[in-house]
Amino acid sequence: MNRIKDHRLWKLLLTFTLALTLLVLPAPPADAASFSYSAYPKGTVGMKKPTIGFDVAETDASPRFSAFHMKVDGQAVDGTLDTAEMSYIYTPSEELAPGTHTVLVTLQFDGYQPIENSWTFEVAENAVDEVQADYSKNQQDGLKAINDYRTLYGLQPLKLNPNLTLAAKLHASYLSANQAAKSGLSLHKQQSGLPGFVGEGPGDRAVYAGYYKGIGEDVSFYTGTLVESIDALFDAPYHRSPFLNPDAKDLGIEMVGDYVVIEFGFADESADLNLVVSPAPGDPYVPLNFDGYEDPDPIRMHTAAKYPVGYPIMAVAEGANITSVELADAKLTDSSGNPVELLKNSPANDDHLKTAAILIPKAPLQPDTEYKAYVKLNVSRGGVPAVLEKSWSFRTEPADGIGKTKLHADASAYLKLAELTSPLKHVVSFKLDSDQYTLDGLRFPMKRAPFLLDGSSYLWVRDLSAALGASVTWDDSRKAAIYTKNGRTITFFTNRGAYEINGKSYTTGSPARLENELTLIPVRLLSEVLGAEVKYNEATRIVTITY
């Protein structure tokens, strides 16, 4: 089901496609050894001088190359043999003509019979001479935004790859030319015969652009900036996975119109078995909710659930040769130790998951609240069982968008906040007669500027609650504003000199007041009731609240 968020985001889809075809070479009858390899390119390429290669990926023995020969269209070629990596690479010095080309390789390993393998590929009629490693500022900004997330998770940064960037550009151009989101076309599969067609799937297009490793693709249709689109993709749980992959190495990114295509390039899977969880441990500014703007719909199997839900939590088993993952246990509790109801997705009930679990709070999370999470996965690698489990905590943001703004401003500084061993203190400042307040160094608009009346400074209760991560309701029968945060409920009466904290009544000489249907709170009263440090600087006319 397609959903619209703020009339900007129509559809997010995720496809992982391996661009390499791994085949098993049969061993000669006299020997009990086998080899897995990749031979490339296959299919159609858009390069006049495509790299042609043969890599031995896995063996059940430890042979050494003794000889390797390659022929292209019947002619012997001189490429580069890497015996350590067991690979052979050849790049033509002359342009290949459009059409079909045949490759024949002969391998000789010490102690084994020679092995031959042959394959064909097509050079497109409109193939290009070479791919330029020339990136726009927008692409560089997109790379930085993705690497900001990887910094937070302690992962290696990605590098822009010219071939993946070409693949992203070609697909984004196809989507835009055919208005894919509006016409109902797939955002991942191209249709032959339509303008801009270069390959049906992400793997086909990567090969066309000259990239032969494993890839994953994120696509969005989004009216906004490239960085905003990246943030939306990260928040959507299925699309978050490639951001968190430790084996991701290369990146291609392009935005054409409102279409954004991101191609992730992967190295060989690590032999180590690891558990990656999200939100990141210690993250101090986690979003509160998720509006469901993703296809496939992550709550489609939870028929009683409705959007918005809480911000999705992920647990991903990473490592080579994982054959199965089972969600054994998962818990989430709030700052008072109360359990939070979770919608649980795992390979057992979600056909779009193989090595991950998605845990979605049934209701939006509370602002500025610490949550503790626990997850346990039973993993099998080639029939060998293993257990991955982790307990961690994170804190929600007090105001919408503050986390992403601070992350992209300085990811290293953000990481240091996540590594703090003591709770983060928020600082909010209100200046009299100003239409903005600052929260943790960021500016936010106010509906009603603070003002001085009869010697007292007043703040509008809804501006106050927004800055402090609280909620406010109005009780018309009592003429009172009800302020709630983390189990603390304050009732500000506007018709008498009193207030209540969790139902207990107190008198005050500085009560709230109602002006033009707005509940205004004097700073003096704030210092009595908030349980926070409240200061007023008369010289600068600034109210500072630390909580």
C-alpha positions as a Python dict, from the first residue, in 0.01 Angstrom:
ca = {
    (1, 'M'): (0, 0, 0),
    (2, 'N'): (133, 343, -90),
    (3, 'R'): (113, 617, 167),
    (4, 'I'): (179, 988, 153),
    (5, 'K'): (368, 1173, 424),
    (6, 'D'): (316, 1547, 421),
    (7, 'H'): (226, 1510, 50),
    (8, 'R'): (594, 1457, -20),
    (9, 'L'): (688, 1091, 7),
    (10, 'W'): (494, 852, -211),
    (11, 'K'): (672, 524, -219),
    (12, 'L'): (984, 365, -75),
    (13, 'L'): (1097, 30, -204),
    (14, 'L'): (1398, -181, -125),
    (15, 'T'): (1562, -450, -333),
    (16, 'F'): (1888, -630, -266),
    (17, 'T'): (2034, -778, -581),
    (18, 'L'): (2366, -957, -613),
    (19, 'A'): (2529, -851, -937),
    (20, 'L'): (2761, -1153, -928),
    (21, 'T'): (2654, -1497, -1039),
    (22, 'L'): (2841, -1753, -831),
    (23, 'L'): (2876, -2092, -997),
    (24, 'V'): (3033, -2415, -877),
    (25, 'L'): (3311, -2549, -1096),
    (26, 'P'): (3293, -2929, -1103),
    (27, 'A'): (3608, -3098, -985),
    (28, 'P'): (3785, -3340, -1215),
    (29, 'P'): (3696, -3702, -1139),
    (30, 'A'): (4030, -3780, -978),
    (31, 'D'): (4013, -3488, -733),
    (32, 'A'): (3772, -3404, -449),
    (33, 'A'): (3788, -3026, -477),
    (34, 'S'): (3540, -2762, -595),
    (35, 'F'): (3561, -2392, -671),
    (36, 'S'): (3309, -2109, -662),
    (37, 'Y'): (3380, -1823, -894),
    (38, 'S'): (3243, -1511, -1057),
    (39, 'A'): (3288, -1436, -1424),
    (40, 'Y'): (3203, -1093, -1554),
    (41, 'P'): (3051, -908, -1724),
    (42, 'K'): (2739, -1093, -1828),
    (43, 'G'): (2436, -936, -1987),
    (44, 'T'): (2452, -592, -2146),
    (45, 'V'): (2722, -338, -2063),
    (46, 'G'): (2722, 32, -2141),
    (47, 'M'): (3103, 59, -2152),
    (48, 'K'): (3307, 51, -2473),
    (49, 'K'): (3605, -74, -2271),
    (50, 'P'): (3445, -289, -1999),
    (51, 'T'): (3657, -455, -1735),
    (52, 'I'): (3653, -832, -1792),
    (53, 'G'): (3734, -1052, -1498),
    (54, 'F'): (3732, -1391, -1334),
    (55, 'D'): (3750, -1427, -955),
    (56, 'V'): (3774, -1748, -754),
    (57, 'A'): (3553, -1677, -454),
    (58, 'E'): (3567, -1999, -252),
    (59, 'T'): (3745, -2332, -257),
    (60, 'D'): (3727, -2637, -37),
    (61, 'A'): (4103, -2677, -79),
    (62, 'S'): (4399, -2442, -85),
    (63, 'P'): (4525, -2457, -443),
    (64, 'R'): (4762, -2214, -610),
    (65, 'F'): (4732, -2069, -958),
    (66, 'S'): (4999, -2212, -1185),
    (67, 'A'): (4858, -2071, -1509),
    (68, 'F'): (4568, -1858, -1631),
    (69, 'H'): (4476, -1769, -1988),
    (70, 'M'): (4196, -1552, -2127),
    (71, 'K'): (4070, -1507, -2480),
    (72, 'V'): (3823, -1239, -2592),
    (73, 'D'): (3654, -1311, -2924),
    (74, 'G'): (3915, -1580, -2989),
    (75, 'Q'): (4214, -1354, -2932),
    (76, 'A'): (4450, -1408, -2637),
    (77, 'V'): (4467, -1106, -2408),
    (78, 'D'): (4718, -997, -2148),
    (79, 'G'): (4551, -905, -1819),
    (80, 'T'): (4655, -882, -1455),
    (81, 'L'): (4676, -1197, -1244),
    (82, 'D'): (4651, -1159, -866),
    (83, 'T'): (4749, -1493, -716),
    (84, 'A'): (4677, -1379, -360),
    (85, 'E'): (4320, -1279, -446),
    (86, 'M'): (4293, -1554, -710),
    (87, 'S'): (4159, -1311, -968),
    (88, 'Y'): (4235, -1213, -1327),
    (89, 'I'): (4131, -875, -1469),
    (90, 'Y'): (4159, -742, -1822),
    (91, 'T'): (4057, -402, -1958),
    (92, 'P'): (4060, -367, -2339),
    (93, 'S'): (4296, -105, -2477),
    (94, 'E'): (4071, -61, -2781),
    (95, 'E'): (3698, 0, -2788),
    (96, 'L'): (3482, -308, -2833),
    (97, 'A'): (3224, -292, -3109),
    (98, 'P'): (2855, -299, -3017),
    (99, 'G'): (2715, -651, -3009),
    (100, 'T'): (2803, -990, -2865),
    (101, 'H'): (3149, -1077, -2734),
    (102, 'T'): (3277, -1412, -2610),
    (103, 'V'): (3523, -1477, -2328),
    (104, 'L'): (3710, -1804, -2272),
    (105, 'V'): (3926, -1865, -1966),
    (106, 'T'): (4154, -2156, -1886),
    (107, 'L'): (4264, -2209, -1525),
    (108, 'Q'): (4544, -2431, -1406),
    (109, 'F'): (4586, -2501, -1034),
    (110, 'D'): (4881, -2693, -894),
    (111, 'G'): (4788, -3059, -873),
    (112, 'Y'): (4458, -3025, -1060),
    (113, 'Q'): (4341, -3069, -1415),
    (114, 'P'): (4289, -2753, -1625),
    (115, 'I'): (3943, -2598, -1614),
    (116, 'E'): (3780, -2402, -1896),
    (117, 'N'): (3486, -2164, -1874),
    (118, 'S'): (3322, -1951, -2139),
    (119, 'W'): (3056, -1679, -2135),
    (120, 'T'): (2924, -1394, -2347),
    (121, 'F'): (2822, -1034, -2295),
    (122, 'E'): (2674, -756, -2505),
    (123, 'V'): (2813, -407, -2563),
    (124, 'A'): (2525, -162, -2598),
    (125, 'E'): (2485, 50, -2910),
    (126, 'N'): (2500, 368, -2703),
    (127, 'A'): (2790, 259, -2481),
    (128, 'V'): (3009, 535, -2338),
    (129, 'D'): (3386, 573, -2366),
    (130, 'E'): (3452, 593, -1993),
    (131, 'V'): (3287, 684, -1665),
    (132, 'Q'): (3387, 1014, -1512),
    (133, 'A'): (3450, 1034, -1137),
    (134, 'D'): (3300, 1382, -1126),
    (135, 'Y'): (3049, 1430, -844),
    (136, 'S'): (2809, 1716, -785),
    (137, 'K'): (2778, 1897, -453),
    (138, 'N'): (2438, 1734, -410),
    (139, 'Q'): (2591, 1387, -446),
    (140, 'Q'): (2869, 1477, -202),
    (141, 'D'): (2608, 1605, 45),
    (142, 'G'): (2419, 1277, 6),
    (143, 'L'): (2735, 1077, 70),
    (144, 'K'): (2803, 1280, 384),
    (145, 'A'): (2449, 1227, 513),
    (146, 'I'): (2474, 849, 471),
    (147, 'N'): (2819, 844, 631),
    (148, 'D'): (2683, 1050, 922),
    (149, 'Y'): (2464, 752, 1009),
    (150, 'R'): (2753, 509, 965),
    (151, 'T'): (2968, 722, 1198),
    (152, 'L'): (2699, 695, 1466),
    (153, 'Y'): (2699, 315, 1428),
    (154, 'G'): (3077, 281, 1426),
    (155, 'L'): (3085, 162, 1064),
    (156, 'Q'): (3340, 243, 796),
    (157, 'P'): (3245, 534, 568),
    (158, 'L'): (3135, 466, 212),
    (159, 'K'): (3305, 609, -97),
    (160, 'L'): (3137, 735, -411),
    (161, 'N'): (3194, 496, -699),
    (162, 'P'): (3168, 631, -1055),
    (163, 'N'): (3012, 314, -1196),
    (164, 'L'): (2748, 289, -923),
    (165, 'T'): (2682, 660, -961),
    (166, 'L'): (2621, 605, -1332),
    (167, 'A'): (2383, 319, -1251),
    (168, 'A'): (2194, 544, -1009),
    (169, 'K'): (2179, 827, -1263),
    (170, 'L'): (2051, 604, -1543),
    (171, 'H'): (1777, 457, -1325),
    (172, 'A'): (1672, 791, -1175),
    (173, 'S'): (1650, 933, -1527),
    (174, 'Y'): (1435, 638, -1637),
    (175, 'L'): (1200, 684, -1340),
    (176, 'S'): (1165, 1056, -1405),
    (177, 'A'): (1118, 1020, -1782),
    (178, 'N'): (840, 767, -1732),
    (179, 'Q'): (685, 928, -1420),
    (180, 'A'): (706, 588, -1255),
    (181, 'A'): (544, 673, -921),
    (182, 'K'): (243, 838, -1082),
    (183, 'S'): (197, 584, -1361),
    (184, 'G'): (218, 281, -1134),
    (185, 'L'): (547, 148, -1272),
    (186, 'S'): (783, -40, -1044),
    (187, 'L'): (1046, 179, -884),
    (188, 'H'): (1301, -103, -915),
    (189, 'K'): (1221, -303, -1228),
    (190, 'Q'): (1257, -130, -1562),
    (191, 'Q'): (1041, -223, -1861),
    (192, 'S'): (1211, -288, -2193),
    (193, 'G'): (1096, -48, -2461),
    (194, 'L'): (1034, 247, -2230),
    (195, 'P'): (1252, 559, -2259),
    (196, 'G'): (1579, 524, -2070),
    (197, 'F'): (1569, 144, -2034),
    (198, 'V'): (1912, -6, -1961),
    (199, 'G'): (1837, -319, -1754),
    (200, 'E'): (1545, -483, -1578),
    (201, 'G'): (1680, -517, -1224),
    (202, 'P'): (1933, -335, -1005),
    (203, 'G'): (2196, -601, -1076),
    (204, 'D'): (2146, -568, -1452),
    (205, 'R'): (2188, -192, -1433),
    (206, 'A'): (2498, -218, -1215),
    (207, 'V'): (2659, -450, -1472),
    (208, 'Y'): (2555, -213, -1751),
    (209, 'A'): (2737, 66, -1568),
    (210, 'G'): (3046, -150, -1512),
    (211, 'Y'): (2999, -253, -1147),
    (212, 'Y'): (3021, -628, -1089),
    (213, 'K'): (3005, -672, -711),
    (214, 'G'): (2701, -729, -492),
    (215, 'I'): (2464, -434, -463),
    (216, 'G'): (2158, -315, -273),
    (217, 'E'): (1925, -44, -398),
    (218, 'D'): (1709, 216, -223),
    (219, 'V'): (1463, 425, -425),
    (220, 'S'): (1229, 701, -317),
    (221, 'F'): (991, 949, -473),
    (222, 'Y'): (1014, 1254, -253),
    (223, 'T'): (948, 1625, -289),
    (224, 'G'): (1230, 1772, -82),
    (225, 'T'): (1607, 1778, -65),
    (226, 'L'): (1831, 1479, -123),
    (227, 'V'): (1934, 1473, 244),
    (228, 'E'): (1569, 1480, 354),
    (229, 'S'): (1501, 1184, 127),
    (230, 'I'): (1797, 996, 277),
    (231, 'D'): (1664, 1064, 628),
    (232, 'A'): (1322, 930, 527),
    (233, 'L'): (1479, 617, 379),
    (234, 'F'): (1677, 556, 698),
    (235, 'D'): (1366, 587, 915),
    (236, 'A'): (1183, 324, 706),
    (237, 'P'): (1296, -11, 853),
    (238, 'Y'): (1333, -220, 536),
    (239, 'H'): (1533, 60, 376),
    (240, 'R'): (1753, 112, 680),
    (241, 'S'): (1931, -222, 639),
    (242, 'P'): (2192, -125, 376),
    (243, 'F'): (2288, 183, 580),
    (244, 'L'): (2381, -53, 865),
    (245, 'N'): (2564, -319, 663),
    (246, 'P'): (2927, -350, 779),
    (247, 'D'): (3024, -493, 439),
    (248, 'A'): (2898, -192, 242),
    (249, 'K'): (3190, -21, 71),
    (250, 'D'): (3083, 179, -234),
    (251, 'L'): (2800, 419, -308),
    (252, 'G'): (2623, 559, -610),
    (253, 'I'): (2360, 827, -565),
    (254, 'E'): (2153, 1047, -793),
    (255, 'M'): (1844, 1265, -774),
    (256, 'V'): (1649, 1344, -1090),
    (257, 'G'): (1340, 1552, -1025),
    (258, 'D'): (1178, 1399, -717),
    (259, 'Y'): (1330, 1055, -775),
    (260, 'V'): (1624, 947, -560),
    (261, 'V'): (1822, 631, -633),
    (262, 'I'): (2092, 503, -398),
    (263, 'E'): (2311, 208, -497),
    (264, 'F'): (2511, 39, -219),
    (265, 'G'): (2810, -171, -325),
    (266, 'F'): (2920, -458, -100),
    (267, 'A'): (3250, -632, -40),
    (268, 'D'): (3264, -1001, 47),
    (269, 'E'): (3072, -1084, 364),
    (270, 'S'): (3276, -1086, 682),
    (271, 'A'): (3351, -1421, 841),
    (272, 'D'): (3271, -1270, 1181),
    (273, 'L'): (2918, -1300, 1318),
    (274, 'N'): (2785, -971, 1455),
    (275, 'L'): (2460, -818, 1577),
    (276, 'V'): (2383, -465, 1461),
    (277, 'V'): (2100, -287, 1644),
    (278, 'S'): (1917, 35, 1569),
    (279, 'P'): (1857, 293, 1715),
    (280, 'A'): (2223, 311, 1804),
    (281, 'P'): (2314, 242, 2167),
    (282, 'G'): (2309, 569, 2359),
    (283, 'D'): (2148, 769, 2077),
    (284, 'P'): (2015, 1080, 2260),
    (285, 'Y'): (1774, 1207, 1992),
    (286, 'V'): (1566, 919, 1852),
    (287, 'P'): (1245, 1012, 1662),
    (288, 'L'): (913, 933, 1829),
    (289, 'N'): (708, 778, 1553),
    (290, 'F'): (683, 630, 1207),
    (291, 'D'): (397, 715, 970),
    (292, 'G'): (417, 409, 748),
    (293, 'Y'): (528, 561, 419),
    (294, 'E'): (701, 240, 308),
    (295, 'D'): (633, -33, 57),
    (296, 'P'): (617, -311, 159),
    (297, 'D'): (414, -201, 458),
    (298, 'P'): (600, -323, 770),
    (299, 'I'): (280, -364, 973),
    (300, 'R'): (78, -540, 701),
    (301, 'M'): (69, -864, 902),
    (302, 'H'): (-43, -685, 1221),
    (303, 'T'): (-399, -624, 1108),
    (304, 'A'): (-516, -445, 1424),
    (305, 'A'): (-228, -194, 1419),
    (306, 'K'): (-267, 158, 1283),
    (307, 'Y'): (-32, 442, 1197),
    (308, 'P'): (137, 632, 1343),
    (309, 'V'): (338, 374, 1535),
    (310, 'G'): (654, 413, 1739),
    (311, 'Y'): (996, 451, 1581),
    (312, 'P'): (1103, 109, 1444),
    (313, 'I'): (1380, -84, 1617),
    (314, 'M'): (1600, -320, 1417),
    (315, 'A'): (1829, -611, 1499),
    (316, 'V'): (2035, -748, 1210),
    (317, 'A'): (2260, -1055, 1212),
    (318, 'E'): (2562, -984, 992),
    (319, 'G'): (2817, -1236, 868),
    (320, 'A'): (2886, -1491, 597),
    (321, 'N'): (2692, -1814, 547),
    (322, 'I'): (2393, -1729, 769),
    (323, 'T'): (2123, -1983, 682),
    (324, 'S'): (1850, -1893, 931),
    (325, 'V'): (1760, -1636, 1196),
    (326, 'E'): (1492, -1675, 1464),
    (327, 'L'): (1367, -1400, 1695),
    (328, 'A'): (1390, -1565, 2037),
    (329, 'D'): (1303, -1266, 2256),
    (330, 'A'): (1254, -890, 2240),
    (331, 'K'): (1159, -632, 2503),
    (332, 'L'): (1128, -256, 2533),
    (333, 'T'): (1066, -66, 2858),
    (334, 'D'): (1025, 305, 2932),
    (335, 'S'): (1205, 513, 3195),
    (336, 'S'): (966, 387, 3466),
    (337, 'G'): (1028, 23, 3375),
    (338, 'N'): (688, -18, 3212),
    (339, 'P'): (682, -260, 2916),
    (340, 'V'): (610, -114, 2572),
    (341, 'E'): (393, -325, 2342),
    (342, 'L'): (583, -427, 2029),
    (343, 'L'): (478, -542, 1683),
    (344, 'K'): (737, -808, 1603),
    (345, 'N'): (854, -890, 1250),
    (346, 'S'): (1101, -1172, 1184),
    (347, 'P'): (1171, -1424, 908),
    (348, 'A'): (897, -1639, 1064),
    (349, 'N'): (618, -1393, 973),
    (350, 'D'): (778, -1148, 727),
    (351, 'D'): (882, -1271, 383),
    (352, 'H'): (1096, -960, 331),
    (353, 'L'): (1329, -1048, 620),
    (354, 'K'): (1605, -1309, 610),
    (355, 'T'): (1863, -1217, 873),
    (356, 'A'): (1688, -937, 1063),
    (357, 'A'): (1407, -859, 1304),
    (358, 'I'): (1198, -541, 1312),
    (359, 'L'): (1039, -436, 1641),
    (360, 'I'): (780, -161, 1610),
    (361, 'P'): (627, 3, 1919),
    (362, 'K'): (250, -14, 1873),
    (363, 'A'): (210, 354, 1972),
    (364, 'P'): (439, 655, 1926),
    (365, 'L'): (714, 686, 2185),
    (366, 'Q'): (713, 962, 2446),
    (367, 'P'): (943, 1262, 2394),
    (368, 'D'): (1263, 1304, 2596),
    (369, 'T'): (1231, 958, 2747),
    (370, 'E'): (1493, 691, 2799),
    (371, 'Y'): (1402, 345, 2670),
    (372, 'K'): (1578, 17, 2735),
    (373, 'A'): (1574, -249, 2465),
    (374, 'Y'): (1666, -616, 2461),
    (375, 'V'): (1679, -857, 2170),
    (376, 'K'): (1789, -1218, 2131),
    (377, 'L'): (1837, -1395, 1798),
    (378, 'N'): (1900, -1764, 1737),
    (379, 'V'): (2124, -1787, 1432),
    (380, 'S'): (2234, -2083, 1222),
    (381, 'R'): (2541, -2075, 999),
    (382, 'G'): (2576, -2386, 789),
    (383, 'G'): (2392, -2587, 1052),
    (384, 'V'): (2602, -2452, 1340),
    (385, 'P'): (2382, -2270, 1598),
    (386, 'A'): (2476, -1942, 1762),
    (387, 'V'): (2302, -1691, 1988),
    (388, 'L'): (2321, -1315, 1938),
    (389, 'E'): (2173, -1094, 2210),
    (390, 'K'): (2207, -737, 2324),
    (391, 'S'): (2069, -497, 2585),
    (392, 'W'): (2099, -127, 2518),
    (393, 'S'): (1928, 205, 2580),
    (394, 'F'): (1842, 515, 2379),
    (395, 'R'): (1662, 842, 2442),
    (396, 'T'): (1394, 1010, 2235),
    (397, 'E'): (1426, 1367, 2114),
    (398, 'P'): (1237, 1646, 2295),
    (399, 'A'): (1148, 1823, 1969),
    (400, 'D'): (1084, 1686, 1621),
    (401, 'G'): (1385, 1684, 1389),
    (402, 'I'): (1648, 1793, 1640),
    (403, 'G'): (1836, 1463, 1617),
    (404, 'K'): (1886, 1460, 1241),
    (405, 'T'): (1979, 1828, 1238),
    (406, 'K'): (2250, 1778, 1499),
    (407, 'L'): (2373, 1452, 1342),
    (408, 'H'): (2426, 1610, 1002),
    (409, 'A'): (2580, 1923, 1154),
    (410, 'D'): (2860, 1723, 1322),
    (411, 'A'): (2839, 1343, 1330),
    (412, 'S'): (3153, 1307, 1543),
    (413, 'A'): (3016, 1542, 1809),
    (414, 'Y'): (2684, 1357, 1797),
    (415, 'L'): (2864, 1027, 1854),
    (416, 'K'): (3029, 1173, 2165),
    (417, 'L'): (2683, 1258, 2301),
    (418, 'A'): (2578, 897, 2241),
    (419, 'E'): (2882, 777, 2434),
    (420, 'L'): (2805, 984, 2745),
    (421, 'T'): (2775, 773, 3059),
    (422, 'S'): (2549, 1024, 3235),
    (423, 'P'): (2211, 1147, 3105),
    (424, 'L'): (2226, 1432, 2855),
    (425, 'K'): (2112, 1768, 2994),
    (426, 'H'): (1893, 1974, 2762),
    (427, 'V'): (1916, 2353, 2770),
    (428, 'V'): (1636, 2573, 2638),
    (429, 'S'): (1643, 2953, 2626),
    (430, 'F'): (1355, 3196, 2581),
    (431, 'K'): (1425, 3563, 2516),
    (432, 'L'): (1156, 3815, 2599),
    (433, 'D'): (981, 3958, 2293),
    (434, 'S'): (1155, 3709, 2061),
    (435, 'D'): (964, 3484, 1820),
    (436, 'Q'): (1216, 3200, 1858),
    (437, 'Y'): (1363, 2986, 2134),
    (438, 'T'): (1679, 2775, 2131),
    (439, 'L'): (1692, 2411, 2236),
    (440, 'D'): (2035, 2249, 2263),
    (441, 'G'): (2172, 2518, 2035),
    (442, 'L'): (1904, 2492, 1765),
    (443, 'R'): (1640, 2756, 1693),
    (444, 'F'): (1269, 2681, 1692),
    (445, 'P'): (975, 2916, 1622),
    (446, 'M'): (732, 3031, 1892),
    (447, 'K'): (368, 3119, 1843),
    (448, 'R'): (365, 3370, 2129),
    (449, 'A'): (675, 3567, 2222),
    (450, 'P'): (761, 3573, 2595),
    (451, 'F'): (676, 3906, 2755),
    (452, 'L'): (697, 4104, 3077),
    (453, 'L'): (374, 4197, 3258),
    (454, 'D'): (340, 4353, 3604),
    (455, 'G'): (702, 4269, 3676),
    (456, 'S'): (668, 3900, 3582),
    (457, 'S'): (796, 3719, 3272),
    (458, 'Y'): (542, 3495, 3097),
    (459, 'L'): (572, 3203, 2853),
    (460, 'W'): (294, 3037, 2652),
    (461, 'V'): (243, 2686, 2789),
    (462, 'R'): (246, 2518, 2447),
    (463, 'D'): (576, 2680, 2348),
    (464, 'L'): (706, 2567, 2685),
    (465, 'S'): (587, 2207, 2641),
    (466, 'A'): (730, 2187, 2289),
    (467, 'A'): (1070, 2299, 2417),
    (468, 'L'): (1065, 2057, 2711),
    (469, 'G'): (930, 1752, 2530),
    (470, 'A'): (599, 1749, 2716),
    (471, 'S'): (232, 1733, 2616),
    (472, 'V'): (-43, 1982, 2702),
    (473, 'T'): (-421, 1953, 2704),
    (474, 'W'): (-687, 2206, 2807),
    (475, 'D'): (-953, 2130, 3069),
    (476, 'D'): (-1222, 2387, 2998),
    (477, 'S'): (-1437, 2287, 3295),
    (478, 'R'): (-1152, 2369, 3534),
    (479, 'K'): (-1001, 2646, 3320),
    (480, 'A'): (-668, 2473, 3348),
    (481, 'A'): (-384, 2362, 3121),
    (482, 'I'): (-269, 2004, 3189),
    (483, 'Y'): (107, 1961, 3137),
    (484, 'T'): (236, 1601, 3128),
    (485, 'K'): (586, 1459, 3102),
    (486, 'N'): (742, 1130, 3217),
    (487, 'G'): (473, 1050, 3474),
    (488, 'R'): (461, 1407, 3610),
    (489, 'T'): (130, 1587, 3558),
    (490, 'I'): (102, 1957, 3639),
    (491, 'T'): (-232, 2134, 3634),
    (492, 'F'): (-199, 2510, 3579),
    (493, 'F'): (-520, 2683, 3693),
    (494, 'T'): (-591, 3016, 3525),
    (495, 'N'): (-883, 3120, 3749),
    (496, 'R'): (-718, 3096, 4091),
    (497, 'G'): (-381, 3110, 4265),
    (498, 'A'): (-313, 2737, 4267),
    (499, 'Y'): (-165, 2448, 4074),
    (500, 'E'): (-152, 2071, 4114),
    (501, 'I'): (132, 1820, 4077),
    (502, 'N'): (11, 1463, 4027),
    (503, 'G'): (-320, 1554, 4189),
    (504, 'K'): (-177, 1731, 4496),
    (505, 'S'): (-283, 2095, 4525),
    (506, 'Y'): (-48, 2388, 4603),
    (507, 'T'): (-107, 2761, 4637),
    (508, 'T'): (101, 3020, 4455),
    (509, 'G'): (129, 3396, 4435),
    (510, 'S'): (224, 3368, 4066),
    (511, 'P'): (-55, 3171, 3901),
    (512, 'A'): (-102, 3102, 3531),
    (513, 'R'): (-326, 3340, 3341),
    (514, 'L'): (-548, 3319, 3034),
    (515, 'E'): (-493, 3587, 2768),
    (516, 'N'): (-669, 3568, 2429),
    (517, 'E'): (-736, 3197, 2490),
    (518, 'L'): (-365, 3131, 2551),
    (519, 'T'): (-245, 2989, 2883),
    (520, 'L'): (56, 3192, 2998),
    (521, 'I'): (291, 3065, 3269),
    (522, 'P'): (504, 3302, 3481),
    (523, 'V'): (872, 3211, 3508),
    (524, 'R'): (847, 3226, 3888),
    (525, 'L'): (591, 2945, 3880),
    (526, 'L'): (805, 2737, 3648),
    (527, 'S'): (1088, 2728, 3898),
    (528, 'E'): (844, 2589, 4157),
    (529, 'V'): (684, 2311, 3953),
    (530, 'L'): (904, 2182, 3671),
    (531, 'G'): (1167, 2000, 3868),
    (532, 'A'): (1420, 2173, 3644),
    (533, 'E'): (1674, 2449, 3686),
    (534, 'V'): (1514, 2778, 3582),
    (535, 'K'): (1713, 3102, 3559),
    (536, 'Y'): (1629, 3451, 3439),
    (537, 'N'): (1900, 3694, 3329),
    (538, 'E'): (1759, 4041, 3374),
    (539, 'A'): (2037, 4204, 3171),
    (540, 'T'): (1981, 3986, 2862),
    (541, 'R'): (1609, 3924, 2933),
    (542, 'I'): (1664, 3551, 2872),
    (543, 'V'): (1494, 3266, 3058),
    (544, 'T'): (1711, 2951, 3064),
    (545, 'I'): (1572, 2611, 3163),
    (546, 'T'): (1804, 2314, 3212),
    (547, 'Y'): (1642, 1971, 3237),
}
